[in-house]
Every structure is written in C-alpha cells, then in structure tokens.
C-alpha cells in the first residue's frame, strides 16, 4: 500500500508534450468545424428563403386555381394572377403586401414582377442577413411559369 501512495504522490500533472498534442488536435478540429458551420448558416438562409418563396407561390397558385374554376378552365396570365391576388375576396388577399407577407424575418425586393408569362419572387434577406447571390443577382429568387 505504501508503494502505491509513493508513486501516485510523485505524479503532478500533464507533460508539456501531452498539452501540446491536445492543443494541436483542438486546432485541427476548429479549422475544420468553423468553415463548415459558416456554410451551414448560409445554406439555412437559402432554405428559409426557398420556404418563403414556396409560401407566396402557393398563395398565387390558389388564386390561379380559383380564377380557372370561375373562367371554365381558361388559364389567366401572370399579370391577371397578380392583379387578382392583390384584390379583395373572393380571390385575393386585399393587397400585394398581404400576398407577400411571410413574416418580419424576410426582406423581399420587387416581390411580384410579371414579365411575359412568368412571375418573379425575390428574397434578398433572411433575419437581416443577405442571402447568397444566385447567378450574379443579389438574393434568392424563383421565376414561376404557370405556377
């Protein structure tokens, strides 16, 4: 028993080599993990923007379907869909702002633009942070043709 106590009392801590080895391992882990975390935050913003766009697209699809039922299956133009979505009931939401209101976390620029048969919806910020530019254009966007 006395011999065990003598050996344990002589150990005072870690050696310098052990401490350096742990620090090197932690440095390597940090160098790998931090860039991965930053790219995950960008990806999360992009997915949130896609969700907001899907919400608006769903609202516009609902208006389009109501118009087609009213007009015996005749497909409305993109301009007609936006105009009816901005109108009061039974088709619309009362204003374009109500159609594109997906919460305070999202910033939409030129929220609904009709060019030809397409409607463009662009989200430029999610929770105050800019979304990753897509194709040289600031913000995540989708062009929906025929919704």
Steps between C-alpha positions, in 0.01 A plus 500: 500500500783732587662450159180600313467819703859589425459463123171695488634787703789548255268564202428871482316550168530482122825529314561783257485257206156377607368857528642595159347187342156591638531858376600384151199266486266779616648736239443248223140443612434875511652551153265238357184581700482881470482518115246218502284688750514820293394320183213338693373844604499615135322184397239550774430854375459370146259228616301754701477724192383203295231433760379861489486488121307172513245665731445789257492261205232297678290810557529594132415145394186518713394821327578346160289191580202712614523707181514189281193353673314828447606526135421138400864390495648793309849570634556859615813697412765582758384863509141388565613268780688782676210743452246253637729397788519867601123545478247440775310174551401257358829453315759720657666605820412870488841629390831387359650563845263242648589246230871539567481529881697198614620655824742760627798267453495539122575797273352483153615729222258558213293223653279424204613582150315371195701481180333310221353187653736495799472633853828576679518491880831611656607468865813705571531467879418244764509626861694807388774296333533513121428181313769351279503657153364269232622542145651840574166634630478598866253278680336166452220510247275280295325563174175307489343434165142382520548460876 
